[in-house]
Amino acid sequence: MDTFLQDVRYALRTLARSRSFTIIAIACMAIGIGVNTTIFSVVNAILLRPFDFEDPDRLVILQELNTRNGYDAGVSWPNLIDWRAQSTTFRDIGAVQGRSFTLANVDEPERIVGSAVTWNLFPLLGMKPALGRGIRAEEDKPGAERVVLLSDGLWRRRFGADPAILGKTLVLNEMPHTVIGVMGIGFKFPEESELWVPLRELDGRLARDSKELFAFARLAPGVTVAQARSGLTQVASRLAREYRENADWSARVSLIRDEFIPDDVRLIVLTMMGAVTFVLLIACANVANLMLARATGRSREIAIRAALGAGRRRIVTQLLIESVMIALVGGMLGIPLAAWGLRLLDSAIPAADALPYYIDWGIDRPTLLYTVLISAVTGILFGLTPALQASRGSLQEALRDGARGSGIGAKRSRFRNTLVVAEIALSLVLLVGATLFVRSFYGLQMASAGYDTAPLMTTRFYMQGPRYDSLGARARRAEDIVQRIEALPGVQSAFASGLIPATGGAGGSGIVVEGRPVERGSEPFGLYAGVSEHFFETLGIRLVSGRMFTSAEARDSTPVAVINQTMARRMWPGSVALGRRFRYAHDSTGPWYTVVGIAPDIANDDLDNRDPQSAAYLPLRFGVWRGLGLVVRTTGDPAAVTPLMRRAIRDSDATIALYDVYTMERVRQLGFWQYGLFGSMFSIFGSIALVLASIGVYGVISYGVSQRTQEIGVRVALGARNGDVLRLVIGQGMRLAGIGLLIGLAGAFAITPVIRSLLVGVSPSDPLSFAAITVFLTAVAAVASWLPARRATAVDPIIALRRD
């Protein structure tokens, strides 16, 4: 320990004497470790940190699986009951269904995202209320007293964290509910719910083809996921034989982590982690180059220590302590950089697209432990080779050379050059990735939604309570609201629909074309949405052919439809679609819709409209949900009509709550913010890598010039011109750059296909991106080589020759 402490004190004195070297080395490591800590915090929150549930590795999600088409769906209530009764591989099964609530006993009605849960779900998860009690079995039956659990956030926001809230009555969707408990801080299961009510057997809706539930189960002791999957599949097979509605359905069992953290999210965070690892490697290469250059200048010091009896192991240990200390100080400075980076990351995520509650990153204990570990490892990584090279060599030659420090070997020079080549190669991979993301974002930003978004205002509203149980009541209210909105000053037109383009809200089903029978379950899929009559007029879209349905057709629920071009082409290839009829497979008793118009394709679900789906727009009364969207076309600033719009809706029904109030342009931007975030982050990583690589090229060439001063002096004395010297020095830098670019291009071509699913409108091998970055890096390397080359042309041959 005495020897170790002595080496630490000596390292501190040595680093303090070399202030420029120490500051530059620590800065490089702080940047590299800082960005790594930032992204590791994200990786830890998403991939590594276990869920807060009791024994989460024993929790699984149950879904119904369509055996014909291979798609997953929720679970129907009757099937859930049969699974619970007939399965032996689960300890218990519970379920949740998303609900929308209007909290009406406050000054302003507020829409609350909530859930209906089976009484046993939270005990199954191992979650208990922090205040009060949970839902009891008798409260989860039709006719029981209505109770509600609140989230900690809602309790604090709307009720001032008043512990006397227990036992009080809240009016939710015009029905009184007694508050029985408050859940723990941050809990918003399954993703963003703020209150929970008993499922109450779906209030009597018991159809087997109504697959509305999200089911969870805990594995029985000793049962594996594979065994549970096999057992539930057997139960589903029996039900498929017993019930016609289950004929094409089996079951799917998956771990909760695999469903809550899908593959595309895993790919995103692992891609970011790979990118910052490249940044850290480049930083390590830079510091290793600095250490090599510094070790050359310390060759006499190291030789004297060896002459006084220090063994090679002691010298290597001393040099490694210096490098680890640099890395640890860099890691300490990297922590506030990481905290700043996480704040930037939080600010880049729109509030309208908040992350699920179980993803919460920060500088926690595992992140701090990672920072310390990565600091120590990188300190050894960039310090070991320079230390070994510095401790190797001839003692007599080092003492004879004295302080001149010119005795650099070919091996050391090759290693320094190799590090620069690696920096350039890694920088090219990062910059190509950044360019691909930026091009995806720019393409989406410039992409047309199919209509002008500038004059449009959007919102959603929810019609609560028993008085809106019937389709007719909801349709009449929606039509009244639209009429009131259209009468406002500054409003040209408006429409109501479950669908707001670019955000979704349409239904989906198989399509049956009249006169063309297909096997049940094999019908082509299509979207459908009930819309009020000014749908296309408000969006500013002209029909390709035909007409929109009339007011009378909308009022009388005439089964007519306007379809998009994709549906016309797929359903009636090579023939005219106007006047043809179709119906939806999910409702065998439903009407046959007559096609009266054909509209251009628009982005219904998102702006990525590369493969548009078949879509039909029906009179509103054929698809009027409790929660509807409202789109308003204005003559001026769309946001200016918001207060008037709120007042008009309250005049129609004061209990209706508005939510998601955005301009259509904001809606469009929310559709691709992720690509902007990826592009920004990769651009930051690539820029850091570029700066570090440029410093590396400059450092190697500059050091080479200092070591070749005598040679350059001789060349000048023998008649070499400035241009010759420039070509000599720049040529050395460009050779390194060329090798690095070739390796980087090969690496980028190999790696970028991995992110194919994250790109929109651009190929992972996009030649423009590869060519542009290659030219750019070549230019940067040329400038980094030219600066020391200019200094080389100023060498005085007389002074250079006197050095020996």
Stockholm file with secondary structure:
# STOCKHOLM 1.0

chainA/1-804         MDTFLQDVRYALRTLARSRSFTIIAIACMAIGIGVNTTIFSVVNAILLRPFDFEDPDRLVILQELNTRNGYDAGVSWPNLIDWRAQSTTFRDIGAVQGRSFTLANVDEPERIVGSAVTWNLFPLLGMKPALGRGIRAEEDKPGAERVVLLSDGLWRRRFGADPAILGKTLVLNEMPHTVIGVMGIGFKFPEESELWVPLRELDGRLARDSKELFAFARLAPGVTVAQARSGLTQVASRLAREYRENADWSARVSLIRDEFIPDDVRLIVLTMMGAVTFVLLIACANVANLMLARATGRSREIAIRAALGAGRRRIVTQLLIESVMIALVGGMLGIPLAAWGLRLLDSAIPAADALPYYIDWGIDRPTLLYTVLISAVTGILFGLTPALQASRGSLQEALRDGARGSGIGAKRSRFRNTLVVAEIALSLVLLVGATLFVRSFYGLQMASAGYDTAPLMTTRFYMQGPRYDSLGARARRAEDIVQRIEALPGVQSAFASGLIPATGGAGGSGIVVEGRPVERGSEPFGLYAGVSEHFFETLGIRLVSGRMFTSAEARDSTPVAVINQTMARRMWPGSVALGRRFRYAHDSTGPWYTVVGIAPDIANDDLDNRDPQSAAYLPLRFGVWRGLGLVVRTTGDPAAVTPLMRRAIRDSDATIALYDVYTMERVRQLGFWQYGLFGSMFSIFGSIALVLASIGVYGVISYGVSQRTQEIGVRVALGARNGDVLRLVIGQGMRLAGIGLLIGLAGAFAITPVIRSLLVGVSPSDPLSFAAITVFLTAVAAVASWLPARRATAVDPIIALRRD
#=GR chainA/1-804 SS CHHHHHHHHHHHHHHHHSHHHHHHHHHHHHHHHHHHHHHHHHHIIIIISCCSSSSGGGEEEEEEEETTTCCEECBCHHHHHHHHHHCSSEEEEEEEEEEEEEECSSSSCEEEEEEEECTTHHHHHTCCCSEECCCCGGGGSTTSCCEEEECHHHHHHHHTTCGGGTTCEEEETTEEEEEEEECCTTCCTTTTCCEEEECGGGGGCCCTTCCCBEEEEEECTTCCHHHHHHHHHHHHHHHHHHCGGGTTEEEEEEEHHHHHSCHHHHHHHHHHHHHHHHHHHHHHHHHHHHHHHHHHHTHHHHHHHHHTTCCHHHHHHHHHHHHHHHHHHHHHHHHHHHHHHHHHHHHHSCGGGCCCTTCCCCSCHHHHHHHHHHHHHHHHHHHHHHHHHHHCSCHHHHHHHGGGCCCCCHHHHHHHHHHHHHHHHHHHHHHHHHHHHHHHHHHHHHSCCSSCCTTEEEEEEECCSGGGCSHHHHHHHHHHHHHHHHTSTTEEEEEEESCBTTTBCCEEEEEEETTBCCCTTCCCEEEEEEECTTHHHHHTCCCSEECCCCHHHHHTTCCEEEEEHHHHHHHSTTSCCTTCEEEETTCTTSCCEEEEEEECCCCSSCSCCSSCCCEEEEEGGGSCCSEEEEEEEESSCGGGGHHHHHHHHHHHCTTCEEEEEEEHHHHHHHTSHHHHHHHHHHHHHHHHHHHHHHHHHHHHHHHHHHHTHHHHHHHHHTTCCHHHHHHHHHHHHHHHHHHHHHHHHHHHHHHGGGGGGGCSSSCTTCHHHHHHHHHHHHHHHHHHHHHHHHHHTTCCHHHHHHTC
#=GC SS_cons         CHHHHHHHHHHHHHHHHSHHHHHHHHHHHHHHHHHHHHHHHHHIIIIISCCSSSSGGGEEEEEEEETTTCCEECBCHHHHHHHHHHCSSEEEEEEEEEEEEEECSSSSCEEEEEEEECTTHHHHHTCCCSEECCCCGGGGSTTSCCEEEECHHHHHHHHTTCGGGTTCEEEETTEEEEEEEECCTTCCTTTTCCEEEECGGGGGCCCTTCCCBEEEEEECTTCCHHHHHHHHHHHHHHHHHHCGGGTTEEEEEEEHHHHHSCHHHHHHHHHHHHHHHHHHHHHHHHHHHHHHHHHHHTHHHHHHHHHTTCCHHHHHHHHHHHHHHHHHHHHHHHHHHHHHHHHHHHHHSCGGGCCCTTCCCCSCHHHHHHHHHHHHHHHHHHHHHHHHHHHCSCHHHHHHHGGGCCCCCHHHHHHHHHHHHHHHHHHHHHHHHHHHHHHHHHHHHHSCCSSCCTTEEEEEEECCSGGGCSHHHHHHHHHHHHHHHHTSTTEEEEEEESCBTTTBCCEEEEEEETTBCCCTTCCCEEEEEEECTTHHHHHTCCCSEECCCCHHHHHTTCCEEEEEHHHHHHHSTTSCCTTCEEEETTCTTSCCEEEEEEECCCCSSCSCCSSCCCEEEEEGGGSCCSEEEEEEEESSCGGGGHHHHHHHHHHHCTTCEEEEEEEHHHHHHHTSHHHHHHHHHHHHHHHHHHHHHHHHHHHHHHHHHHHTHHHHHHHHHTTCCHHHHHHHHHHHHHHHHHHHHHHHHHHHHHHGGGGGGGCSSSCTTCHHHHHHHHHHHHHHHHHHHHHHHHHHTTCCHHHHHHTC
//
